[in-house]
Amino acid sequence: MKHLFYSLLLITIGFSFAEAQTTLKESSKSALTIGEVVTIDSKILSESRTLNIYLPEGYKVSDTLKYPVIYVLDGSMNEDFIHIVGLVQFFNLQMDMPKTIVVGIANIDRKRDFTFPTIDKKLKKDFPTTGGSKKFIEFLQHEVQPYINANYSTNAQKMLIGQSLGGLLATEILFKIPTLFTDYIIVSPSLWWDNESLLKDAKMFLGAHKKMPVNVYISVGAEGEIMEREAKTLAELLKNSGKPNLKSEFLFLPNENHATILHQSVNDSFKLMFPYKEK
């Protein structure tokens, strides 16, 4: 009888809970919005490209308040955009990071956009669409940045975040047009591309610039001898470049791999840029 009583009691509670759920009404509902999605027609790339744009709390177009901008390669909604935005919001909330606009550049063909041409026959066979970084850099320089500056309240600080092939592209920009950005977070760069030609020509590229007023944060995890060596070599080249105003930091994160490295790298780079201060 006890078992029957408890069974009936549970059934009654279940029906009551279900009935309460069906009668519960929403007091209000609205869209959860953290920014804007913009499609621009690129003449340089001859295609439409999507920009995912995070606008910080309280953002408004203003003549007085100007915001730094972080540009995220691999910036699609299902790639790195959302969790980079989360870090930016957290560091603004808890640390000394100013309110910042984040621009995620959504991918169409990252292998095409993030690599320069190679003479390596195997790479050309395995990755037939590669070699379009020159046009993509022009797209960033002459279309994306001007669009953002014309339509949003921005200041002079422009940060670029790129991992893997995105780190290769970020390194190429740093070497060829360093002032396109003021800050670079270069994570696990694929400097093996084209038999390490970018590294081999690094001194030539660095020698072409009298000044490089930029901040560079290079990181790598436990990702194999080649990638670890290349990242360390890049960091050493920058550290010993003798360039005025070129500041660089190297982070080796042995507990991270190629899949987990980006989030922790950006977190640790932000800690160096915006250290915690008691309020």
Backbone as a ProteinNet text record, in pm:
[ID]
protein_1_A
[PRIMARY]
MKHLFYSLLLITIGFSFAEAQTTLKESSKSALTIGEVVTIDSKILSESRTLNIYLPEGYKVSDTLKYPVIYVLDGSMNEDFIHIVGLVQFFNLQMDMPKTIVVGIANIDRKRDFTFPTIDKKLKKDFPTTGGSKKFIEFLQHEVQPYINANYSTNAQKMLIGQSLGGLLATEILFKIPTLFTDYIIVSPSLWWDNESLLKDAKMFLGAHKKMPVNVYISVGAEGEIMEREAKTLAELLKNSGKPNLKSEFLFLPNENHATILHQSVNDSFKLMFPYKEK
[TERTIARY]
81.6	0	86.1	197.7	286.9	340.3	380.8	435.8	331.3	207.9	100.8	73.5	74.7	51.1	157.3	286.7	395.5	390.8	350.9	340.6	233.2	115.6	8.4	46.9	122.1	166.5	259.5	353.3	447.6	375.9	276	200.3	123.9	62.5	-13	76.6	196.4	291.8	334.8	357.8	400.1	296	167.1	59.7	48.7	63.1	53	163.8	288.4	402.9	383.8	335.2	312	206.6	99.2	-6.5	44.3	132.7	189.8	274.9	348.4	433.5	350.4	238	155.8	86.9	62.1	-6.1	90.2	222.9	322.2	332.7	321.8	326.9	449.1	500.8	615	567.7	646.9	614.7	666.3	776.3	828.9	930.8	958.4	1060.9	1120.3	1253.5	1320.6	1446.4	1498.8	1618.6	1740.7	1829.4	1955.6	2056.2	2093	2175.9	2306.1	2418.1	2548.1	2619.1	2552.7	2617.4	2542.6	2619.9	2561.1	2632.9	2559.4	2617.9	2607.3	2720.3	2725.7	2781.5	2720.9	2774.9	2824.5	2949.4	3005.9	3044.9	3027.6	3064.9	3207.5	3298.3	3439.3	3472.5	3518	3565.9	3701.1	3779.9	3913.3	3905.1	3816.8	3803.2	3696.5	3619.6	3511.6	3410.2	3372.3	3274.7	3219	3107.3	3049.7	3112.2	3144.1	3205.3	3126.2	3120.7	3045.3	3137.3	3097	3166.2	3071.7	3115.4	3041.1	3099.4	3017	3067.6	3005.6	3092.2	3048.8	3062.4	2954.5	2953.5	2940.1	3032.9	3031.2	2909.5	2879.5	2765.3	2774.5	2664.8	2660.6	2717.3	2755.8	2815.6	2716.9	2768.2	2693.5	2792	2750.1	2835.2	2848	2971.4	2994.5	3117.1	3114	3230.4	3337.4	3300.6	3395.7	3453.3	3371.2	3418	3454.4	3580.5	3629.6	3677.1	3658.7	3683.8	3797.3	3881.9	3976.7	3899.1	3965.8	3902.5	3993.2	3934.8	4004.7	3949.7	4037.9	4000.9	4037.2	3938.9	3958.5	3953.1	4064.9	4063.2	3992	3940.6	3854.7	3740.3	3678	3579.6	3435.1	3410.1	3272.3	3204.6	3072.7	2998	3026.9	3056.1	3085.6	3235.3	3315.2	3460.1	3503	3581.3	3643.9	3575.9	3477.4	3420.5	3360	3271.2	3195.4	3286.8	3382.4	3461.5	3567.1	3609.5	3696.7	3617.1	3494.7	3406.8	3388.5	3371.2	3356.7	3477.2	3596.3	3718.2	3726.6	3690.4	3694.3	3598	3476.5	3379.2	3428.5	3488.1	3537.7	3651.9	3746.5	3861.3	3821.3	3715.6	3664	3595.9	3528.1	3455.2	3548.2	3649.8	3732.3	3872.6	3920.8	4058.9	4058.3	4166.4	4181.7	4164.3	4093.3	4073.4	3962.4	3985.9	3879	3768.9	3653	3547.2	3595.7	3573.1	3637	3538.6	3546.5	3470.8	3547.6	3474.9	3538	3477.8	3564.5	3520.9	3568.8	3475.4	3508.2	3490.9	3596.7	3591.1	3559.4	3438.3	3394	3468.2	3494.4	3571	3484	3547.5	3495.4	3593.7	3720.9	3826.9	3953.9	3974.9	4088.8	4221.6	4226	4351.1	4391.8	4293.2	4320.5	4364	4288.2	4307.2	4428.9	4469.8	4573.6	4712.4	4726.5	4856.6	4905.9	5037	5099.1	5138	5164.5	5195.8	5319.2	5316.9	5429.3	5476.7	5604.4	5657.3	5664.4	5626.6	5629.7	5519.8	5559.7	5464.3	5364.3	5409.4	5318.9	5212.6	5255.4	5158.5	5057.2	5103.9	5014.2	4913.9	4958.3	4869.5	4769.1	4819.2	4733	4636.1	4679.2	4597.5	4587	4505.2	4503.8	4453.1	4378.8	4322.5	4411.9	4525.5	4606.5	4676.2	4729.6	4811.2	4746	4634.6	4562.2	4580.2	4685.5	4698.3	4716.9	4781	4803	4669.5	4575.5	4443.7	4370.1	4383.9	4313.1	4369	4499.5	4559	4509.9	4499.9	4445.1	4299	4225.7	4086.6	4079	4166.9	4170.8	4207.2	4308.6	4363.4	4270.9	4215.3	4144.5	3992.2	3940	3795.2	3743.7	3799.4	3745.7	3773.8	3899.6	3932.4	3865.5	3867.4	3796.1	3646.6	3584.9	3442	3416.2	3496.3	3477	3500.8	3605.7	3636.3	3529	3467.1	3364.8	3230.6	3205.1	3071.5	3064.7	3179.9	3182.1	3279.5	3261.3	3348.2	3476.1	3581.4	3705.5	3819.9	3916.7	4039.6	4152.9	4274.8	4388.6	4434.5	4387.3	4434.3	4360.9	4438.5	4383.2	4461	4393	4458.6	4415.5	4509.8	4480.7	4507.6	4412.4	4427.9	4418.7	4522.7	4520.8	4592.5	4534.8	4594.4	4621.5	4728.5	4762.4	4784.7	4705.6	4720.9	4689.3	4597.6	4571.7	4693.6	4771.6	4897.2	5002.3	4999.7	5088.3	5055.8	4926.7	4885.7	4923.4	4899.6	4933.9	5083.4	5165.5	5310.9	5347.6	5282.9	5309.9	5276.6	5163.2	5126.1	5227.6	5266.1	5364.4	5494.1	5538.3	5663.8	5651.1	5537.1	5524.7	5458.8	5353.1	5284.6	5261.1	5365.5	5351	5251.6	5240	5152.2	5005.9	4973.3	4833	4756.4	4828.3	4772.2	4872	4821	4909.3	4950.7	4868.5	4893.5	4863.6	4948.7	4932.1	4933.8	4832.7	4836.4	4848.4	4967.4	4999.7	5011.4	4919.4	4908.8	4944.2	5041.7	5079.6	5085.8	5165.6	5166.3	5220.4	5157.4	5197.5	5314.2	5426.3	5542.6	5614.9	5568	5620.4	5580.4	5481.9	5432.5	5545.2	5544.9	5644.6	5786.8	5806.9	5939.7	6003	5919.3	5962.3	6020.9	5975.8	6034.3	6012.9	5899	5873.9	5975.6	6007.2	6110.1	6247.3	6278.1	6409.8	6433.8	6326.8	6339.3	6307	6293.8	6249.4	6341.9	6471.1	6565	6553.8	6530.6	6511.8	6386.8	6277.2	6153.3	6169.6	6229.1	6247.8	6340	6439.7	6533.8	6472.9	6356	6291.1	6216.9	6205.5	6130.5	6223.1	6230.6	6312.9	6252.2	6122.5	6053.3	5935.7	5910	5794.6	5724.8	5642.9	5577.2	5457.5	5486.5	5380.1	5411.6	5307.3	5320.6	5281.4	5367.7	5345.1	5348.8	5248.5	5239.2	5234.2	5338.2	5349.4	5335.2	5256	5237.9	5233.9	5268.3	5261	5246.2	5182	5166	5254.7	5219.4	5291	5240.1	5295.9	5241.9	5343.5	5444.9	5543.3	5667	5776.8	5907.6	5908.5	5847	5854.3	5782.3	5655.6	5577.4	5634.1	5679.5	5737.5	5866.8	5951	6077.3	6051	5956.7	5928.3	5874.7	5784.5	5728.8	5837.6	5924	6033.5	6131.6	6158.9	6249.3	6192.2	6063.2	5998.8	6009.9	5983.8	5991.6	6132.6	6232.4	6371.6	6411.3	6364.2	6393.4	6337.7	6217	6156.4	6227	6259.8	6325.5	6462	6531.9	6667.9	6674.6	6560.3	6557.4	6620.1	6623.7	6677.6	6586.4	6460.7	6367.2	6310.7	6317.4	6256.6	6105.7	6055	5910.4	5849.8	5931.5	5880.4	5890.9	5776.7	5774.3	5714.7	5780.3	5730.7	5736.1	5641.7	5634.7	5616.3	5677.6	5662.9	5603.7	5499.2	5433.6	5438.2	5502.6	5499.5	5401.8	5299.1	5192.2	5193.2	5274	5293.9	5171.2	5071.4	4950.8	4845	4876.4	4780.1	4828.1	4732.3	4763.8	4704.8	4709.9	4666.7	4516.9	4441.4	4296.9	4259.6	4342	4305.2	4384.9	4481.2	4580.4	4522.8	4427.3	4387.7	4326.8	4226.9	4156.7	4252.4	4337.2	4430.7	4535.3	4578.9	4677.5	4623.2	4500.8	4440.7	4419	4372.5	4355.2	4486.8	4595.7	4724.2	4785	4762.8	4810	4736.2	4605.7	4527.5	4575.2	4616.2	4667.4	4792.8	4876.8	4997.6	4962	4863.8	4825.3	4745.4	4661.1	4570.3	4577.1	4685	4701.8	4596.5	4568.1	4466.3	4512.3	4421.3	4448.1	4337.1	4375.4	4274.4	4196.8	4065.3	3981.7	3934.9
-120.5	0	127.1	119.4	236.7	269.6	161.6	183.1	243.2	194.2	247.3	393.6	426.8	564.8	660.2	621.5	706.7	719.9	612.7	618.4	716.7	709.5	802.7	946.5	964.4	1098	1158.2	1079	1126.7	1161.2	1076.7	1104	1234.7	1255.5	1378.7	1501.4	1490.7	1602.1	1630.5	1520.6	1537.1	1609.3	1569.4	1635.9	1782.6	1808.9	1947.1	2033	1976	2050.4	2078.2	1975.1	1991.3	2097.1	2096.1	2194.6	2335	2346.5	2477.7	2529.4	2435.9	2476.9	2528.8	2461.1	2501.9	2635.5	2667.8	2793.8	2910.2	2879.5	2985.6	3069.1	3199.2	3288.3	3378.5	3409.4	3501.2	3642.4	3712.2	3852.9	3939.2	3893.6	3965.4	3878	3910.4	3840.5	3938.7	3938.5	4025.4	3956.7	4003.3	3944.1	3974.2	3876.3	3896.7	3947.6	4072.9	4137	4186.9	4149.6	4199	4283	4304.5	4382.7	4375.4	4368.5	4373.5	4276.2	4228.9	4149.3	4232.1	4257.3	4343.2	4263.5	4278	4219.5	4331.7	4323.1	4423.8	4356.6	4429.7	4378.7	4423.4	4327.7	4358.2	4362.1	4477.8	4488.2	4419.1	4423	4363.1	4211.3	4150.7	4005.4	3955.5	4048.4	4014.4	3918.3	3946.8	3864.2	3941.5	3896.1	3955.1	3889.5	3971.4	3919	3965.4	3876.6	3904.1	3949.8	4056.5	4105.1	4091.8	4020.3	4011.4	4114.8	4207	4323.3	4327.9	4316.7	4330.2	4475.5	4528.3	4664.6	4658.6	4718.3	4706.4	4773.4	4734.6	4790.3	4942.5	5007.2	5152.9	5219	5138.2	5196.2	5288.4	5399.4	5486.7	5568.6	5601.3	5684.6	5820.9	5859.9	5982.6	6054.4	6184.3	6263.3	6265.7	6226.7	6238.1	6103	5998.8	5868.8	5781.5	5740.6	5657.5	5523.2	5418.7	5283	5215.9	5137.3	5050.8	4944.2	4884.8	4779.7	4657.2	4541	4413.9	4344.6	4309.4	4237.1	4089.7	4002.7	3859.3	3784.4	3725.5	3632.7	3505.3	3427	3313.4	3365	3474.8	3545.2	3510.8	3391.6	3347.7	3321.9	3319.3	3294.8	3156.8	3059.4	2923.9	2897.2	3005.9	2992.2	3065.3	3172	3232.8	3360.1	3409.9	3540.2	3544.7	3450.1	3456.3	3448.2	3355.2	3340.7	3450.6	3512.1	3629.4	3746.7	3763.3	3866.6	3845.1	3719.2	3689.9	3733.1	3708	3750.9	3903	3969.4	4116.6	4172.5	4117.7	4165.2	4140.1	4021.7	3987.3	4079.1	4104.7	4188.5	4334.2	4375.9	4510.2	4515.8	4407.6	4403.4	4393.1	4305.1	4271.5	4332.9	4369.2	4417	4562.2	4602.9	4742.8	4763.9	4674	4683.9	4783.7	4875.6	4969.2	4898.8	4960.2	4907.3	4905.4	4793.6	4769.1	4708.9	4753.7	4694.8	4572.6	4466	4346.1	4320.2	4303.9	4275.9	4136.1	4044.8	3909.7	3900.1	3863.7	3852.7	3707.2	3684	3547.6	3489.6	3362.5	3295.5	3250.2	3247.3	3176.4	3066.2	3105.3	3008.3	3057.9	3014.5	3064.5	3020.2	2903.8	2857.8	2948.5	2998.6	3095	3229.2	3279.8	3416.7	3435.1	3331.6	3348.1	3304.9	3259.5	3210.4	3288.8	3308	3368.1	3256.3	3289.3	3185.1	3104	2977.9	2889.3	2822.8	2788.3	2713.6	2564.5	2529.8	2389.8	2312	2216.8	2143.4	2063.4	2004.3	1924.4	2012.3	2127.8	2218.8	2268.2	2299.5	2346.8	2238.9	2113.5	2003.1	1977.1	1977.6	1948	2062.2	2186.8	2304.4	2393.1	2352.7	2419.6	2563.3	2605.4	2741.7	2843.7	2800.4	2890.3	2999.8	3097.3	3200.1	3335.4	3359.8	3485.2	3588.7	3578.3	3669.9	3815.7	3840.5	3978.9	4052.3	3988.1	4049.7	4063.6	3963	3969.4	4081.6	4101.4	4211.6	4345.2	4356.4	4477.8	4497.7	4389	4393	4448.3	4401.7	4453.7	4602	4637.2	4772.8	4874.8	4840.4	4939.1	4927.7	4820.3	4806.8	4785.5	4689.2	4659.9	4773.9	4809.5	4915.5	5048.6	5093	5217.1	5209.9	5093.8	5079.4	5093.3	5024.8	5030	5171.8	5237	5372.7	5472.9	5450.5	5543.1	5524.2	5403.9	5373.5	5354.4	5353.6	5332.8	5431.6	5455.4	5548.5	5476.1	5496.8	5423.7	5518.5	5466.2	5542.2	5476.6	5511.9	5467.7	5325.3	5265.6	5131.8	5026	4941.2	4836.2	4708	4606	4480	4371.3	4284.2	4170.2	4041.8	3947.6	3816.9	3708.7	3625	3517.4	3394	3277.4	3150.4	3062.4	2982.8	2884.4	2955.1	2925.2	2999.4	3147.1	3176	3315.4	3380.3	3301.5	3351.7	3374.7	3291.2	3312.6	3445.5	3470.4	3596.5	3714.8	3703.7	3812.9	3842.5	3738.3	3758	3825.9	3785.5	3849.4	3998.1	4032.3	4173.7	4247.7	4186.5	4248.2	4277.7	4187	4204.6	4306.8	4309	4389.8	4526	4530	4657.4	4663.2	4677.2	4663	4758.5	4880.6	4980.2	4965.2	4859.8	4835.3	4806.6	4751.8	4730.1	4780.3	4813.9	4858.7	4743.8	4638.9	4524.4	4395.8	4296.4	4167.3	4056.3	3971	3846.8	3732.9	3674	3572.5	3438.2	3349.7	3223.6	3106.5	3026	2904.9	2929.5	3026.1	3060.1	2945.3	2923.6	2815.9	2862.4	2888.8	2941.6	2835.5	2710.7	2604.1	2624.9	2711.6	2732.7	2774.9	2718.3	2750	2730.3	2619	2582.8	2693.3	2756.3	2857.7	2982.8	3012.7	3126.2	3259	3273.4	3399.5	3418.5	3311	3318.1	3344	3277.3	3291.5	3434	3502.1	3639.9	3743.1	3699.5	3788.6	3909.3	3887.7	3998.7	4100.7	4051.7	4143.3	4228.8	4164.3	4238.6	4339.2	4296.1	4384.9	4501.7	4474.1	4578.4	4684.9	4656.5	4752.5	4861.6	4847.4	4944.8	5010	5141.6	5211.1	5200.6	5213.5	5204.5	5108	5037.6	4948	4968.5	5073.2	5104.7	5012.5	4886.8	4787.8	4701.5	4638.6	4541.6	4404.2	4305.7	4172.9	4068.8	3980.7	3873	3741.3	3661.7	3535.2	3421.2	3320.4	3208	3077.8	2970.9	2836.8	2738.2	2626.9	2523.1	2404.1	2290.9	2166.5	2114.8	2167.6	2144.1	2084.1	2021.4	1957.5	2042.6	1977.4	2043.9	2156.3	2133.9	2232.9	2361.6	2350.9	2470.8	2543.7	2469	2532.2	2605.7	2542.4	2606.4	2732.6	2726.3	2840.9	2959.1	2932	3040	3104.7	3022.6	3075.2	3155.6	3108	3180.1	3316.4	3321.3	3449.2	3544	3494.8	3578.9	3633	3550.2	3592.1	3695.5	3677.9	3775.1	3912.7	3915.1	4043.4	4104.3	4020.4	4068.8	4129.1	4071.1	4116	4206.1	4256.9	4336	4473.8	4524.7	4658.6	4769.7	4736.1	4836.5	4920.5	5053.7	5139.3	5115.6	5109.5	5098.9	4963.3	4868.1	4733.4	4654.7	4621.5	4545.5	4407.8	4304.9	4170.2	4085.3	3993.1	3898.3	3758.8	3660.4	3522.2	3439.7	3363.8	3279	3134.1	3048.9	2906	2842.4	2777	2720.7	2568.7	2499.5	2355.6	2270.3	2324.7	2247.6	2259.7	2335.2	2355.4	2286	2246.2	2190	2278.8	2234	2319.9	2349.9	2262.2	2282.7	2377.1	2381.1	2457.5	2586.1	2609.9	2715.5	2857	2879.2	3016.6	3088.3	3028.1	3095.8	3130.5	3035.6	3060.4	3164.1	3161.6	3259.4	3401.2	3418.8	3552.7	3596.4	3505.2	3534.9	3581.5	3507.2	3540.8	3666.7	3688.9	3812.5	3933.2	3919.4	4027.8	4057.3	3954	3976.1	4063.3	4042.8	4125.2	4267.8	4280.3	4412.1	4492.5	4422.8	4490.6	4422.5	4440.8	4371.6	4414.5	4323	4347.7	4457.7	4547.6	4656	4660.4	4672.4	4686.2	4815.9	4802.8	4922.8	4978
0	0	0	77.9	82.7	-57	-128	-262.2	-354.5	-343.4	-426	-393.1	-264.1	-220.1	-277.2	-264.5	-314.6	-466.3	-534.4	-680.1	-722.5	-655.3	-687.1	-655.1	-545.5	-506.3	-611.1	-660.3	-761.8	-891.4	-927.4	-1049.3	-1035.6	-917.5	-893	-900.4	-837.3	-841.2	-984	-1059.8	-1199.1	-1281.4	-1266.3	-1338.7	-1299	-1168.8	-1120.1	-1177.5	-1183.5	-1236.8	-1386.3	-1458.6	-1601.7	-1627.7	-1545.7	-1561	-1533.4	-1431.6	-1398.7	-1514	-1578.1	-1690.1	-1806.4	-1833.4	-1946.4	-1921.3	-1796.1	-1765.2	-1745.5	-1736.7	-1717.9	-1844.4	-1831.1	-1946.2	-1938.7	-2057	-2063.2	-2032.7	-1953.4	-1930	-2043.6	-2107.4	-2222.8	-2294.1	-2417.8	-2495.3	-2594.7	-2605.8	-2701.8	-2751.6	-2860.8	-2918.8	-2832	-2819	-2749.6	-2851.9	-2840.4	-2942.7	-2881.8	-2942.7	-2895.5	-3001.4	-3113.4	-3217.7	-3348	-3456.3	-3589.9	-3683	-3782.3	-3889.7	-4017.7	-4080	-4198.1	-4315.4	-4430.8	-4553.7	-4642.7	-4683.3	-4773.1	-4904.6	-5011.7	-5143.2	-5174.2	-5172.4	-5192.8	-5342.2	-5387.6	-5525.9	-5541.5	-5435.9	-5441.4	-5453	-5373.6	-5373.1	-5471.4	-5525.3	-5620	-5557.5	-5432.4	-5362.6	-5243	-5191.9	-5071	-4949.1	-4846.5	-4724.1	-4602.9	-4504	-4382.2	-4270.1	-4202.5	-4084.1	-3965.2	-3862.6	-3736.7	-3641.5	-3595.7	-3521.5	-3381.8	-3280.5	-3140.8	-3099	-3043.4	-2991.7	-2840.1	-2766.1	-2620.2	-2558	-2436.8	-2365	-2359.3	-2392.5	-2389.3	-2513.1	-2612.8	-2733.9	-2804.1	-2849.6	-2938.4	-3019.8	-3140.1	-3224.9	-3158	-3131.6	-3055.2	-3108.1	-3101.8	-3142.6	-3034.8	-2913.6	-2802.1	-2760.2	-2756.6	-2711	-2830.5	-2838.1	-2947	-2892.2	-2969.8	-2922.3	-3000.3	-2930.4	-3001.1	-3078.4	-3177.6	-3257.9	-3260.9	-3235.8	-3251.2	-3375.4	-3467.9	-3588.4	-3569.4	-3584.5	-3560.7	-3693.6	-3732.5	-3844.4	-3797.7	-3890.5	-3850.8	-3764.7	-3810.1	-3729.2	-3758.2	-3813	-3833.3	-3698.4	-3698.7	-3575.4	-3518.2	-3605.3	-3558.3	-3548.4	-3548.4	-3532.5	-3404.9	-3418	-3300.8	-3251.1	-3323.1	-3289.7	-3149.3	-3117.6	-2992.4	-2870.2	-2869.8	-2746.8	-2732.2	-2842	-2829.7	-2772.4	-2818.7	-2762.4	-2612.8	-2571.7	-2429	-2348.6	-2401	-2331.8	-2323.7	-2431.8	-2433.4	-2328.4	-2322.5	-2223.9	-2081.6	-2059.6	-1926.4	-1884.9	-1974.9	-1938.6	-1921.9	-1989.2	-1962.3	-1826.5	-1789.7	-1663.2	-1543.8	-1552.8	-1437.9	-1439.6	-1555.2	-1565.3	-1613.1	-1676.3	-1713.9	-1864	-1928.7	-2073.1	-2103.6	-2197	-2232.1	-2310.6	-2315.2	-2400.3	-2544.9	-2612.3	-2741	-2840.2	-2964.1	-3074	-3124.2	-3155.2	-3212.3	-3349.6	-3449.4	-3586.1	-3624.2	-3639.3	-3683.9	-3833.8	-3904.2	-4050	-4084.3	-4129.2	-4156.9	-4277.6	-4270.4	-4375.7	-4492.2	-4606.7	-4724.2	-4762.5	-4778.9	-4808.3	-4740	-4617.3	-4538.3	-4597.2	-4660.7	-4721.3	-4836.5	-4907.2	-5014.1	-4956.9	-4860.4	-4813.1	-4723.8	-4652.1	-4549.6	-4596	-4720.1	-4766.9	-4887.8	-4892.5	-5010.7	-5107.5	-5234.4	-5332.4	-5293.2	-5328.8	-5301.1	-5429.7	-5433.4	-5547.3	-5515.9	-5393.4	-5352.1	-5426.1	-5507.1	-5590.8	-5508.6	-5399.7	-5317.5	-5251.4	-5199.1	-5137.7	-5240.7	-5360.5	-5466.1	-5506.3	-5502.2	-5535.6	-5423.7	-5298.6	-5184	-5152.5	-5179.2	-5147.8	-5273.2	-5370.3	-5500.5	-5500.6	-5398	-5398.8	-5328.1	-5276.4	-5193	-5274.4	-5199.7	-5263.5	-5276.1	-5205.1	-5223.3	-5114.9	-5033.7	-4919.2	-4960.5	-5074.4	-5117.3	-5134.2	-5200.7	-5219.7	-5086.9	-5000.3	-4872.8	-4785.8	-4786.9	-4710.7	-4766	-4898.6	-4959.4	-4918.3	-4909.4	-4862	-4720.3	-4631.6	-4494.7	-4493.5	-4570.7	-4568.3	-4634.6	-4748.2	-4829.9	-4824.9	-4766.2	-4760.1	-4618.5	-4545	-4411.7	-4314.3	-4297.4	-4202.3	-4237	-4363.5	-4395.1	-4366.8	-4391.6	-4362.3	-4212.2	-4132.1	-3986	-3935	-3982.3	-3935.9	-3977.2	-4093.1	-4142.3	-4073.7	-4022.1	-3970.7	-3820	-3752.5	-3608	-3544.2	-3415.3	-3343.3	-3301.7	-3375.5	-3352.3	-3319.8	-3242.2	-3221.1	-3298.7	-3267.5	-3349.3	-3318.8	-3209	-3172.7	-3253.6	-3323.4	-3408.3	-3380.8	-3330.8	-3296.9	-3394.7	-3429.6	-3516.6	-3440.6	-3445.2	-3381.8	-3488.5	-3496.5	-3594.2	-3543.3	-3572.1	-3530.5	-3652.1	-3644.7	-3746.6	-3880.4	-3984.2	-4109	-4088.3	-3994.8	-3958.9	-3896	-3820.4	-3764.5	-3871.6	-3974.8	-4090.3	-4156.7	-4180.4	-4242.1	-4154.1	-4023.3	-3932.1	-3936.7	-3946.7	-3956	-4086.9	-4195.5	-4324.8	-4320.5	-4260.5	-4247.8	-4161.8	-4050.2	-3960.6	-4034.6	-4119	-4192.8	-4305.1	-4372.6	-4494.2	-4470.8	-4388.7	-4359.4	-4208.8	-4128.7	-3983	-3919.8	-3973.4	-3910.7	-3951.6	-4026.5	-4056.7	-3927.5	-3827.8	-3694.7	-3590.6	-3473.4	-3365.9	-3274.9	-3272.5	-3184.8	-3261.6	-3238.9	-3305.8	-3200.6	-3202.9	-3125.2	-3226.3	-3232.2	-3333	-3261.7	-3291.5	-3218.5	-3310.9	-3269.6	-3343.1	-3493.9	-3537.8	-3680.1	-3766	-3880.4	-3972.1	-4060.1	-3995.2	-4065.9	-4148.1	-4139	-4224.1	-4369.3	-4392.7	-4528.7	-4623.3	-4743.1	-4846.5	-4794.6	-4722.9	-4672.4	-4587.5	-4504.7	-4408	-4474.1	-4594.9	-4667.4	-4595.4	-4525.4	-4453.7	-4341.9	-4271.6	-4166.6	-4225.7	-4336	-4398.7	-4445.6	-4486.1	-4535.2	-4427.5	-4303.5	-4196.1	-4179.2	-4179.1	-4158.7	-4271.5	-4393	-4505.9	-4485.3	-4444.8	-4422.3	-4308.9	-4198.6	-4084.6	-4119.4	-4201.9	-4241.9	-4330.2	-4387.6	-4476.6	-4400.6	-4268.8	-4189	-4086.4	-4090.8	-3992.6	-3853.1	-3847.1	-3718.8	-3731.3	-3623.7	-3618.2	-3484.4	-3474.3	-3346.4	-3320.4	-3291.4	-3270.9	-3149.1	-3097.6	-2988.6	-3041.8	-3019.5	-3075.8	-2964.4	-2964	-2866.7	-2944	-2928.4	-3000.3	-2900.4	-2935.6	-2844	-2922.2	-2850.6	-2907.4	-2792.2	-2818.5	-2717.2	-2747	-2690.5	-2718.9	-2852.7	-2960	-3093.8	-3190	-3135	-3220	-3240	-3271.3	-3279.5	-3381	-3497.6	-3605.1	-3566.4	-3526.8	-3494.9	-3373.1	-3274.3	-3155.5	-3191	-3270.5	-3310.3	-3392.1	-3484.6	-3570.3	-3490.7	-3397.1	-3315.2	-3230.3	-3172.1	-3090.2	-3175.4	-3296.9	-3387	-3423	-3453.1	-3483.9	-3365.9	-3246.9	-3127.1	-3106	-3127.7	-3110.5	-3215.5	-3338.7	-3444.6	-3409.5	-3356.8	-3319.2	-3199.1	-3101.4	-2979.9	-3010.2	-3106.8	-3138.8	-3261.9	-3304.1	-3427.3	-3411.9	-3288.5	-3265.9	-3313.6	-3340.1	-3390.6	-3276.3	-3289.7	-3187.3	-3180	-3061.3	-3037.2	-3072.6	-3115.3	-3138.1	-3007.9	-2951.8	-2827.3	-2854.2	-2804.3	-2829.8	-2703.6	-2694.1	-2583.3	-2642.2	-2576.6	-2620.1	-2507.5	-2541	-2441.5	-2489	-2410.3	-2436.7	-2339.2	-2393.2	-2311.7	-2327.5	-2248	-2267.2	-2239.9	-2171.3	-2141.8	-2251.5	-2356.4	-2465.1	-2592.5	-2676.7	-2806.9	-2915.4	-3040.7	-3150.6	-3144.4	-3078.6	-3067.6	-2954.2	-2849.7	-2729.6	-2712.4	-2797.8	-2774.1	-2786.3	-2876.9	-2907.2	-2787.6	-2726.1	-2616.7	-2503.1	-2464.4	-2354.7	-2394.3	-2519.7	-2567	-2560.5	-2607.5	-2604.5	-2460.1	-2377.2	-2234.7	-2171.9	-2195.7	-2134.2	-2195	-2324.3	-2386.6	-2330.6	-2313.6	-2253	-2110.3	-2037.1	-1901.5	-1903.6	-2004.7	-2016.9	-2058.5	-2143.9	-2194.4	-2092.7	-2017.9	-1925	-1788.2	-1716.1	-1587.5	-1486.7	-1395.5	-1292.9	-1197.9	-1169.4	-1074.9	-971.4	-846.2	-741.2	-761.2	-753.3	-775.5	-642.9
[MASK]
+++++++++++++++++++++++++++++++++++++++++++++++++++++++++++++++++++++++++++++++++++++++++++++++++++++++++++++++++++++++++++++++++++++++++++++++++++++++++++++++++++++++++++++++++++++++++++++++++++++++++++++++++++++++++++++++++++++++++++++++++++++++++++++++++++++++++++++++++++++++

